[in-house]
Amino acid sequence: MSPQPAKIPERVNLDGRYARLEPIGLQHAADLFRAARDGDAAQRFTYLFDHQPQSESEIAAYIISASSKVDPLM
């Protein structure tokens, strides 16, 4: 029997004791934009492949693109 590729993970909410993980969606745009612009946020983008977003609509476009991919590493 030859090896089979792993199944693609389902997009589900995961509730933990201290945090909740959920698939990214447009409902997150305002909070993500605020986090990407607050305080020393520019330093956090220094070693990332993406640039710091300049508007909420820019982050919304990123979310649409990211959430439409089957493989998030692509």
PDB file of N, CA, C and O in Angstrom:
ATOM      1  N   MET A   1       0.844  -1.180   0.000  1.00  0.00           N
ATOM      2  CA  MET A   1       0.000   0.000   0.000  1.00  0.00           C
ATOM      3  C   MET A   1       0.895   1.251   0.000  1.00  0.00           C
ATOM      4  O   MET A   1       1.792   1.388   0.832  1.00  0.00           O
ATOM      5  N   SER A   2       0.636   2.138  -0.930  1.00  0.00           N
ATOM      6  CA  SER A   2       1.456   3.347  -1.020  1.00  0.00           C
ATOM      7  C   SER A   2       0.931   4.431  -0.070  1.00  0.00           C
ATOM      8  O   SER A   2      -0.259   4.464   0.242  1.00  0.00           O
ATOM      9  N   PRO A   3       1.814   5.305   0.382  1.00  0.00           N
ATOM     10  CA  PRO A   3       1.393   6.381   1.287  1.00  0.00           C
ATOM     11  C   PRO A   3       0.372   7.302   0.625  1.00  0.00           C
ATOM     12  O   PRO A   3       0.433   7.557  -0.578  1.00  0.00           O
ATOM     13  N   GLN A   4      -0.547   7.786   1.415  1.00  0.00           N
ATOM     14  CA  GLN A   4      -1.573   8.710   0.938  1.00  0.00           C
ATOM     15  C   GLN A   4      -1.347  10.083   1.584  1.00  0.00           C
ATOM     16  O   GLN A   4      -0.919  10.158   2.736  1.00  0.00           O
ATOM     17  N   PRO A   5      -1.629  11.158   0.860  1.00  0.00           N
ATOM     18  CA  PRO A   5      -1.468  12.477   1.472  1.00  0.00           C
ATOM     19  C   PRO A   5      -2.479  12.676   2.611  1.00  0.00           C
ATOM     20  O   PRO A   5      -3.565  12.097   2.606  1.00  0.00           O
ATOM     21  N   ALA A   6      -2.104  13.487   3.557  1.00  0.00           N
ATOM     22  CA  ALA A   6      -3.003  13.781   4.679  1.00  0.00           C
ATOM     23  C   ALA A   6      -4.206  14.572   4.178  1.00  0.00           C
ATOM     24  O   ALA A   6      -4.127  15.273   3.169  1.00  0.00           O
ATOM     25  N   LYS A   7      -5.312  14.451   4.889  1.00  0.00           N
ATOM     26  CA  LYS A   7      -6.514  15.215   4.549  1.00  0.00           C
ATOM     27  C   LYS A   7      -6.299  16.686   4.899  1.00  0.00           C
ATOM     28  O   LYS A   7      -5.588  17.011   5.850  1.00  0.00           O
ATOM     29  N   ILE A   8      -6.907  17.550   4.137  1.00  0.00           N
ATOM     30  CA  ILE A   8      -6.836  18.980   4.413  1.00  0.00           C
ATOM     31  C   ILE A   8      -7.673  19.260   5.660  1.00  0.00           C
ATOM     32  O   ILE A   8      -8.814  18.807   5.748  1.00  0.00           O
ATOM     33  N   PRO A   9      -7.121  20.002   6.627  1.00  0.00           N
ATOM     34  CA  PRO A   9      -7.884  20.281   7.849  1.00  0.00           C
ATOM     35  C   PRO A   9      -9.171  21.042   7.552  1.00  0.00           C
ATOM     36  O   PRO A   9      -9.223  21.880   6.651  1.00  0.00           O
ATOM     37  N   GLU A  10     -10.203  20.733   8.324  1.00  0.00           N
ATOM     38  CA  GLU A  10     -11.472  21.443   8.189  1.00  0.00           C
ATOM     39  C   GLU A  10     -11.340  22.836   8.795  1.00  0.00           C
ATOM     40  O   GLU A  10     -10.533  23.057   9.697  1.00  0.00           O
ATOM     41  N   ARG A  11     -12.134  23.763   8.295  1.00  0.00           N
ATOM     42  CA  ARG A  11     -12.170  25.121   8.853  1.00  0.00           C
ATOM     43  C   ARG A  11     -13.224  25.135   9.957  1.00  0.00           C
ATOM     44  O   ARG A  11     -14.415  25.321   9.707  1.00  0.00           O
ATOM     45  N   VAL A  12     -12.755  24.934  11.166  1.00  0.00           N
ATOM     46  CA  VAL A  12     -13.657  24.872  12.320  1.00  0.00           C
ATOM     47  C   VAL A  12     -13.147  25.802  13.416  1.00  0.00           C
ATOM     48  O   VAL A  12     -11.983  26.204  13.406  1.00  0.00           O
ATOM     49  N   ASN A  13     -14.013  26.136  14.350  1.00  0.00           N
ATOM     50  CA  ASN A  13     -13.617  26.898  15.528  1.00  0.00           C
ATOM     51  C   ASN A  13     -13.044  25.937  16.557  1.00  0.00           C
ATOM     52  O   ASN A  13     -13.569  24.842  16.763  1.00  0.00           O
ATOM     53  N   LEU A  14     -11.963  26.358  17.198  1.00  0.00           N
ATOM     54  CA  LEU A  14     -11.350  25.573  18.263  1.00  0.00           C
ATOM     55  C   LEU A  14     -11.371  26.417  19.533  1.00  0.00           C
ATOM     56  O   LEU A  14     -10.716  27.457  19.604  1.00  0.00           O
ATOM     57  N   ASP A  15     -12.115  25.973  20.524  1.00  0.00           N
ATOM     58  CA  ASP A  15     -12.217  26.694  21.788  1.00  0.00           C
ATOM     59  C   ASP A  15     -11.310  26.043  22.814  1.00  0.00           C
ATOM     60  O   ASP A  15     -11.446  24.859  23.121  1.00  0.00           O
ATOM     61  N   GLY A  16     -10.381  26.832  23.341  1.00  0.00           N
ATOM     62  CA  GLY A  16      -9.479  26.349  24.372  1.00  0.00           C
ATOM     63  C   GLY A  16      -9.755  27.044  25.690  1.00  0.00           C
ATOM     64  O   GLY A  16     -10.710  27.810  25.817  1.00  0.00           O
ATOM     65  N   ARG A  17      -8.922  26.772  26.653  1.00  0.00           N
ATOM     66  CA  ARG A  17      -9.098  27.367  27.965  1.00  0.00           C
ATOM     67  C   ARG A  17      -8.846  28.876  27.925  1.00  0.00           C
ATOM     68  O   ARG A  17      -9.571  29.640  28.563  1.00  0.00           O
ATOM     69  N   TYR A  18      -7.826  29.309  27.182  1.00  0.00           N
ATOM     70  CA  TYR A  18      -7.432  30.717  27.182  1.00  0.00           C
ATOM     71  C   TYR A  18      -7.638  31.427  25.856  1.00  0.00           C
ATOM     72  O   TYR A  18      -7.528  32.651  25.787  1.00  0.00           O
ATOM     73  N   ALA A  19      -7.927  30.695  24.828  1.00  0.00           N
ATOM     74  CA  ALA A  19      -8.053  31.318  23.509  1.00  0.00           C
ATOM     75  C   ALA A  19      -9.042  30.544  22.645  1.00  0.00           C
ATOM     76  O   ALA A  19      -9.365  29.384  22.903  1.00  0.00           O
ATOM     77  N   ARG A  20      -9.503  31.230  21.618  1.00  0.00           N
ATOM     78  CA  ARG A  20     -10.370  30.622  20.619  1.00  0.00           C
ATOM     79  C   ARG A  20      -9.717  30.862  19.258  1.00  0.00           C
ATOM     80  O   ARG A  20      -9.354  31.992  18.932  1.00  0.00           O
ATOM     81  N   LEU A  21      -9.572  29.816  18.476  1.00  0.00           N
ATOM     82  CA  LEU A  21      -9.055  29.930  17.119  1.00  0.00           C
ATOM     83  C   LEU A  21     -10.217  29.718  16.171  1.00  0.00           C
ATOM     84  O   LEU A  21     -11.006  28.789  16.338  1.00  0.00           O
ATOM     85  N   GLU A  22     -10.319  30.580  15.180  1.00  0.00           N
ATOM     86  CA  GLU A  22     -11.384  30.425  14.198  1.00  0.00           C
ATOM     87  C   GLU A  22     -10.864  30.831  12.831  1.00  0.00           C
ATOM     88  O   GLU A  22      -9.932  31.629  12.734  1.00  0.00           O
ATOM     89  N   PRO A  23     -11.454  30.292  11.780  1.00  0.00           N
ATOM     90  CA  PRO A  23     -11.027  30.657  10.427  1.00  0.00           C
ATOM     91  C   PRO A  23     -11.139  32.163  10.223  1.00  0.00           C
ATOM     92  O   PRO A  23     -12.082  32.799  10.695  1.00  0.00           O
ATOM     93  N   ILE A  24     -10.178  32.714   9.522  1.00  0.00           N
ATOM     94  CA  ILE A  24     -10.164  34.154   9.275  1.00  0.00           C
ATOM     95  C   ILE A  24     -11.343  34.535   8.383  1.00  0.00           C
ATOM     96  O   ILE A  24     -11.723  33.785   7.484  1.00  0.00           O
ATOM     97  N   GLY A  25     -11.910  35.694   8.640  1.00  0.00           N
ATOM     98  CA  GLY A  25     -13.035  36.196   7.856  1.00  0.00           C
ATOM     99  C   GLY A  25     -13.087  37.710   7.909  1.00  0.00           C
ATOM    100  O   GLY A  25     -12.368  38.340   8.685  1.00  0.00           O
ATOM    101  N   LEU A  26     -13.934  38.286   7.087  1.00  0.00           N
ATOM    102  CA  LEU A  26     -14.027  39.749   7.021  1.00  0.00           C
ATOM    103  C   LEU A  26     -14.455  40.374   8.349  1.00  0.00           C
ATOM    104  O   LEU A  26     -14.193  41.554   8.586  1.00  0.00           O
ATOM    105  N   GLN A  27     -15.100  39.610   9.206  1.00  0.00           N
ATOM    106  CA  GLN A  27     -15.494  40.142  10.511  1.00  0.00           C
ATOM    107  C   GLN A  27     -14.271  40.481  11.367  1.00  0.00           C
ATOM    108  O   GLN A  27     -14.402  41.162  12.385  1.00  0.00           O
ATOM    109  N   HIS A  28     -13.088  40.017  10.970  1.00  0.00           N
ATOM    110  CA  HIS A  28     -11.856  40.278  11.708  1.00  0.00           C
ATOM    111  C   HIS A  28     -11.097  41.492  11.174  1.00  0.00           C
ATOM    112  O   HIS A  28     -10.107  41.899  11.782  1.00  0.00           O
ATOM    113  N   ALA A  29     -11.526  42.078  10.065  1.00  0.00           N
ATOM    114  CA  ALA A  29     -10.754  43.121   9.379  1.00  0.00           C
ATOM    115  C   ALA A  29     -10.446  44.315  10.283  1.00  0.00           C
ATOM    116  O   ALA A  29      -9.290  44.731  10.370  1.00  0.00           O
ATOM    117  N   ALA A  30     -11.437  44.867  10.945  1.00  0.00           N
ATOM    118  CA  ALA A  30     -11.217  46.071  11.760  1.00  0.00           C
ATOM    119  C   ALA A  30     -10.223  45.797  12.890  1.00  0.00           C
ATOM    120  O   ALA A  30      -9.314  46.593  13.124  1.00  0.00           O
ATOM    121  N   ASP A  31     -10.396  44.676  13.588  1.00  0.00           N
ATOM    122  CA  ASP A  31      -9.492  44.357  14.697  1.00  0.00           C
ATOM    123  C   ASP A  31      -8.075  44.076  14.209  1.00  0.00           C
ATOM    124  O   ASP A  31      -7.108  44.508  14.835  1.00  0.00           O
ATOM    125  N   LEU A  32      -7.944  43.357  13.099  1.00  0.00           N
ATOM    126  CA  LEU A  32      -6.611  43.076  12.564  1.00  0.00           C
ATOM    127  C   LEU A  32      -5.926  44.348  12.083  1.00  0.00           C
ATOM    128  O   LEU A  32      -4.723  44.517  12.278  1.00  0.00           O
ATOM    129  N   PHE A  33      -6.683  45.237  11.460  1.00  0.00           N
ATOM    130  CA  PHE A  33      -6.090  46.494  11.009  1.00  0.00           C
ATOM    131  C   PHE A  33      -5.622  47.311  12.207  1.00  0.00           C
ATOM    132  O   PHE A  33      -4.524  47.867  12.189  1.00  0.00           O
ATOM    133  N   ARG A  34      -6.443  47.385  13.237  1.00  0.00           N
ATOM    134  CA  ARG A  34      -6.077  48.138  14.438  1.00  0.00           C
ATOM    135  C   ARG A  34      -4.801  47.551  15.057  1.00  0.00           C
ATOM    136  O   ARG A  34      -3.907  48.299  15.453  1.00  0.00           O
ATOM    137  N   ALA A  35      -4.715  46.227  15.142  1.00  0.00           N
ATOM    138  CA  ALA A  35      -3.531  45.581  15.707  1.00  0.00           C
ATOM    139  C   ALA A  35      -2.297  45.805  14.838  1.00  0.00           C
ATOM    140  O   ALA A  35      -1.179  45.882  15.349  1.00  0.00           O
ATOM    141  N   ALA A  36      -2.499  45.910  13.533  1.00  0.00           N
ATOM    142  CA  ALA A  36      -1.384  46.101  12.607  1.00  0.00           C
ATOM    143  C   ALA A  36      -0.901  47.543  12.569  1.00  0.00           C
ATOM    144  O   ALA A  36       0.132  47.826  11.963  1.00  0.00           O
ATOM    145  N   ARG A  37      -1.624  48.459  13.201  1.00  0.00           N
ATOM    146  CA  ARG A  37      -1.257  49.883  13.171  1.00  0.00           C
ATOM    147  C   ARG A  37      -0.899  50.438  14.546  1.00  0.00           C
ATOM    148  O   ARG A  37      -0.299  51.510  14.631  1.00  0.00           O
ATOM    149  N   ASP A  38      -1.249  49.743  15.614  1.00  0.00           N
ATOM    150  CA  ASP A  38      -1.041  50.252  16.974  1.00  0.00           C
ATOM    151  C   ASP A  38       0.420  50.210  17.403  1.00  0.00           C
ATOM    152  O   ASP A  38       1.176  49.323  17.006  1.00  0.00           O
ATOM    153  N   GLY A  39       0.800  51.184  18.218  1.00  0.00           N
ATOM    154  CA  GLY A  39       2.084  51.193  18.903  1.00  0.00           C
ATOM    155  C   GLY A  39       3.280  50.864  18.044  1.00  0.00           C
ATOM    156  O   GLY A  39       3.562  51.547  17.059  1.00  0.00           O
ATOM    157  N   ASP A  40       3.984  49.810  18.425  1.00  0.00           N
ATOM    158  CA  ASP A  40       5.199  49.406  17.719  1.00  0.00           C
ATOM    159  C   ASP A  40       4.922  48.382  16.618  1.00  0.00           C
ATOM    160  O   ASP A  40       5.784  47.568  16.289  1.00  0.00           O
ATOM    161  N   ALA A  41       3.734  48.427  16.060  1.00  0.00           N
ATOM    162  CA  ALA A  41       3.327  47.443  15.042  1.00  0.00           C
ATOM    163  C   ALA A  41       4.282  47.411  13.857  1.00  0.00           C
ATOM    164  O   ALA A  41       4.534  46.341  13.303  1.00  0.00           O
ATOM    165  N   ALA A  42       4.817  48.559  13.456  1.00  0.00           N
ATOM    166  CA  ALA A  42       5.719  48.593  12.299  1.00  0.00           C
ATOM    167  C   ALA A  42       6.922  47.672  12.517  1.00  0.00           C
ATOM    168  O   ALA A  42       7.395  47.040  11.573  1.00  0.00           O
ATOM    169  N   GLN A  43       7.415  47.594  13.745  1.00  0.00           N
ATOM    170  CA  GLN A  43       8.548  46.708  14.045  1.00  0.00           C
ATOM    171  C   GLN A  43       8.183  45.248  13.847  1.00  0.00           C
ATOM    172  O   GLN A  43       9.032  44.450  13.450  1.00  0.00           O
ATOM    173  N   ARG A  44       6.940  44.886  14.116  1.00  0.00           N
ATOM    174  CA  ARG A  44       6.533  43.490  13.953  1.00  0.00           C
ATOM    175  C   ARG A  44       6.526  43.065  12.490  1.00  0.00           C
ATOM    176  O   ARG A  44       6.599  41.871  12.198  1.00  0.00           O
ATOM    177  N   PHE A  45       6.439  44.008  11.574  1.00  0.00           N
ATOM    178  CA  PHE A  45       6.431  43.683  10.150  1.00  0.00           C
ATOM    179  C   PHE A  45       7.832  43.632   9.546  1.00  0.00           C
ATOM    180  O   PHE A  45       7.982  43.307   8.368  1.00  0.00           O
ATOM    181  N   THR A  46       8.847  43.945  10.327  1.00  0.00           N
ATOM    182  CA  THR A  46      10.219  43.994   9.822  1.00  0.00           C
ATOM    183  C   THR A  46      10.625  42.702   9.131  1.00  0.00           C
ATOM    184  O   THR A  46      11.209  42.747   8.048  1.00  0.00           O
ATOM    185  N   TYR A  47      10.333  41.559   9.724  1.00  0.00           N
ATOM    186  CA  TYR A  47      10.793  40.279   9.181  1.00  0.00           C
ATOM    187  C   TYR A  47       9.674  39.450   8.562  1.00  0.00           C
ATOM    188  O   TYR A  47       9.845  38.255   8.318  1.00  0.00           O
ATOM    189  N   LEU A  48       8.550  40.070   8.313  1.00  0.00           N
ATOM    190  CA  LEU A  48       7.451  39.364   7.658  1.00  0.00           C
ATOM    191  C   LEU A  48       7.535  39.556   6.148  1.00  0.00           C
ATOM    192  O   LEU A  48       8.168  40.494   5.663  1.00  0.00           O
ATOM    193  N   PHE A  49       6.898  38.668   5.425  1.00  0.00           N
ATOM    194  CA  PHE A  49       6.900  38.763   3.975  1.00  0.00           C
ATOM    195  C   PHE A  49       5.891  39.775   3.460  1.00  0.00           C
ATOM    196  O   PHE A  49       5.980  40.204   2.310  1.00  0.00           O
ATOM    197  N   ASP A  50       4.930  40.165   4.295  1.00  0.00           N
ATOM    198  CA  ASP A  50       3.914  41.137   3.909  1.00  0.00           C
ATOM    199  C   ASP A  50       4.252  42.497   4.511  1.00  0.00           C
ATOM    200  O   ASP A  50       4.910  42.583   5.548  1.00  0.00           O
ATOM    201  N   HIS A  51       3.801  43.540   3.858  1.00  0.00           N
ATOM    202  CA  HIS A  51       4.029  44.888   4.377  1.00  0.00           C
ATOM    203  C   HIS A  51       2.905  45.273   5.341  1.00  0.00           C
ATOM    204  O   HIS A  51       1.846  44.645   5.363  1.00  0.00           O
ATOM    205  N   GLN A  52       3.149  46.295   6.122  1.00  0.00           N
ATOM    206  CA  GLN A  52       2.147  46.778   7.065  1.00  0.00           C
ATOM    207  C   GLN A  52       0.977  47.384   6.284  1.00  0.00           C
ATOM    208  O   GLN A  52       1.198  48.253   5.440  1.00  0.00           O
ATOM    209  N   PRO A  53      -0.261  46.950   6.544  1.00  0.00           N
ATOM    210  CA  PRO A  53      -1.406  47.466   5.783  1.00  0.00           C
ATOM    211  C   PRO A  53      -1.627  48.949   6.045  1.00  0.00           C
ATOM    212  O   PRO A  53      -1.426  49.442   7.155  1.00  0.00           O
ATOM    213  N   GLN A  54      -2.044  49.643   4.996  1.00  0.00           N
ATOM    214  CA  GLN A  54      -2.260  51.087   5.080  1.00  0.00           C
ATOM    215  C   GLN A  54      -3.734  51.449   5.249  1.00  0.00           C
ATOM    216  O   GLN A  54      -4.060  52.600   5.538  1.00  0.00           O
ATOM    217  N   SER A  55      -4.622  50.475   5.072  1.00  0.00           N
ATOM    218  CA  SER A  55      -6.056  50.758   5.208  1.00  0.00           C
ATOM    219  C   SER A  55      -6.791  49.470   5.584  1.00  0.00           C
ATOM    220  O   SER A  55      -6.283  48.364   5.397  1.00  0.00           O
ATOM    221  N   GLU A  56      -7.994  49.648   6.116  1.00  0.00           N
ATOM    222  CA  GLU A  56      -8.811  48.487   6.456  1.00  0.00           C
ATOM    223  C   GLU A  56      -9.222  47.735   5.192  1.00  0.00           C
ATOM    224  O   GLU A  56      -9.356  46.512   5.216  1.00  0.00           O
ATOM    225  N   SER A  57      -9.424  48.460   4.084  1.00  0.00           N
ATOM    226  CA  SER A  57      -9.789  47.781   2.841  1.00  0.00           C
ATOM    227  C   SER A  57      -8.628  46.926   2.316  1.00  0.00           C
ATOM    228  O   SER A  57      -8.853  45.896   1.680  1.00  0.00           O
ATOM    229  N   GLU A  58      -7.403  47.350   2.581  1.00  0.00           N
ATOM    230  CA  GLU A  58      -6.239  46.558   2.172  1.00  0.00           C
ATOM    231  C   GLU A  58      -6.180  45.254   2.964  1.00  0.00           C
ATOM    232  O   GLU A  58      -5.882  44.198   2.406  1.00  0.00           O
ATOM    233  N   ILE A  59      -6.458  45.327   4.238  1.00  0.00           N
ATOM    234  CA  ILE A  59      -6.449  44.099   5.040  1.00  0.00           C
ATOM    235  C   ILE A  59      -7.643  43.218   4.680  1.00  0.00           C
ATOM    236  O   ILE A  59      -7.545  41.992   4.740  1.00  0.00           O
ATOM    237  N   ALA A  60      -8.761  43.823   4.309  1.00  0.00           N
ATOM    238  CA  ALA A  60      -9.928  43.046   3.873  1.00  0.00           C
ATOM    239  C   ALA A  60      -9.600  42.273   2.599  1.00  0.00           C
ATOM    240  O   ALA A  60     -10.001  41.117   2.460  1.00  0.00           O
ATOM    241  N   ALA A  61      -8.875  42.895   1.667  1.00  0.00           N
ATOM    242  CA  ALA A  61      -8.473  42.201   0.441  1.00  0.00           C
ATOM    243  C   ALA A  61      -7.547  41.039   0.765  1.00  0.00           C
ATOM    244  O   ALA A  61      -7.642  39.976   0.151  1.00  0.00           O
ATOM    245  N   TYR A  62      -6.652  41.235   1.726  1.00  0.00           N
ATOM    246  CA  TYR A  62      -5.753  40.161   2.151  1.00  0.00           C
ATOM    247  C   TYR A  62      -6.559  39.000   2.745  1.00  0.00           C
ATOM    248  O   TYR A  62      -6.283  37.838   2.448  1.00  0.00           O
ATOM    249  N   ILE A  63      -7.546  39.311   3.578  1.00  0.00           N
ATOM    250  CA  ILE A  63      -8.378  38.282   4.201  1.00  0.00           C
ATOM    251  C   ILE A  63      -9.129  37.485   3.139  1.00  0.00           C
ATOM    252  O   ILE A  63      -9.190  36.257   3.211  1.00  0.00           O
ATOM    253  N   ILE A  64      -9.696  38.171   2.162  1.00  0.00           N
ATOM    254  CA  ILE A  64     -10.414  37.487   1.082  1.00  0.00           C
ATOM    255  C   ILE A  64      -9.481  36.534   0.353  1.00  0.00           C
ATOM    256  O   ILE A  64      -9.845  35.391   0.073  1.00  0.00           O
ATOM    257  N   SER A  65      -8.282  37.002   0.046  1.00  0.00           N
ATOM    258  CA  SER A  65      -7.312  36.164  -0.653  1.00  0.00           C
ATOM    259  C   SER A  65      -6.891  34.970   0.208  1.00  0.00           C
ATOM    260  O   SER A  65      -6.865  33.836  -0.270  1.00  0.00           O
ATOM    261  N   ALA A  66      -6.566  35.224   1.462  1.00  0.00           N
ATOM    262  CA  ALA A  66      -6.103  34.163   2.355  1.00  0.00           C
ATOM    263  C   ALA A  66      -7.196  33.126   2.619  1.00  0.00           C
ATOM    264  O   ALA A  66      -6.917  31.928   2.656  1.00  0.00           O
ATOM    265  N   SER A  67      -8.420  33.575   2.800  1.00  0.00           N
ATOM    266  CA  SER A  67      -9.486  32.643   3.141  1.00  0.00           C
ATOM    267  C   SER A  67      -9.967  31.833   1.943  1.00  0.00           C
ATOM    268  O   SER A  67     -10.657  30.828   2.113  1.00  0.00           O
ATOM    269  N   SER A  68      -9.611  32.259   0.737  1.00  0.00           N
ATOM    270  CA  SER A  68     -10.032  31.515  -0.444  1.00  0.00           C
ATOM    271  C   SER A  68      -9.071  30.385  -0.808  1.00  0.00           C
ATOM    272  O   SER A  68      -9.380  29.562  -1.670  1.00  0.00           O
ATOM    273  N   LYS A  69      -7.910  30.339  -0.156  1.00  0.00           N
ATOM    274  CA  LYS A  69      -6.913  29.307  -0.463  1.00  0.00           C
ATOM    275  C   LYS A  69      -7.234  28.023   0.287  1.00  0.00           C
ATOM    276  O   LYS A  69      -7.635  28.052   1.450  1.00  0.00           O
ATOM    277  N   VAL A  70      -7.056  26.915  -0.381  1.00  0.00           N
ATOM    278  CA  VAL A  70      -7.241  25.618   0.251  1.00  0.00           C
ATOM    279  C   VAL A  70      -6.005  25.309   1.095  1.00  0.00           C
ATOM    280  O   VAL A  70      -6.124  24.776   2.198  1.00  0.00           O
ATOM    281  N   ASP A  71      -4.833  25.640   0.586  1.00  0.00           N
ATOM    282  CA  ASP A  71      -3.571  25.416   1.296  1.00  0.00           C
ATOM    283  C   ASP A  71      -3.045  26.758   1.769  1.00  0.00           C
ATOM    284  O   ASP A  71      -2.585  27.547   0.943  1.00  0.00           O
ATOM    285  N   PRO A  72      -3.090  27.055   3.065  1.00  0.00           N
ATOM    286  CA  PRO A  72      -2.668  28.365   3.549  1.00  0.00           C
ATOM    287  C   PRO A  72      -1.188  28.641   3.369  1.00  0.00           C
ATOM    288  O   PRO A  72      -0.760  29.782   3.546  1.00  0.00           O
ATOM    289  N   LEU A  73      -0.389  27.636   3.022  1.00  0.00           N
ATOM    290  CA  LEU A  73       1.035  27.850   2.807  1.00  0.00           C
ATOM    291  C   LEU A  73       1.362  28.271   1.390  1.00  0.00           C
ATOM    292  O   LEU A  73       2.518  28.553   1.075  1.00  0.00           O
ATOM    293  N   MET A  74       0.362  28.315   0.536  1.00  0.00           N
ATOM    294  CA  MET A  74       0.608  28.695  -0.852  1.00  0.00           C
ATOM    295  C   MET A  74       0.532  30.190  -1.026  1.00  0.00           C
ATOM    296  O   MET A  74       0.714  30.692  -2.135  1.00  0.00           O
TER     297      MET A  74
END
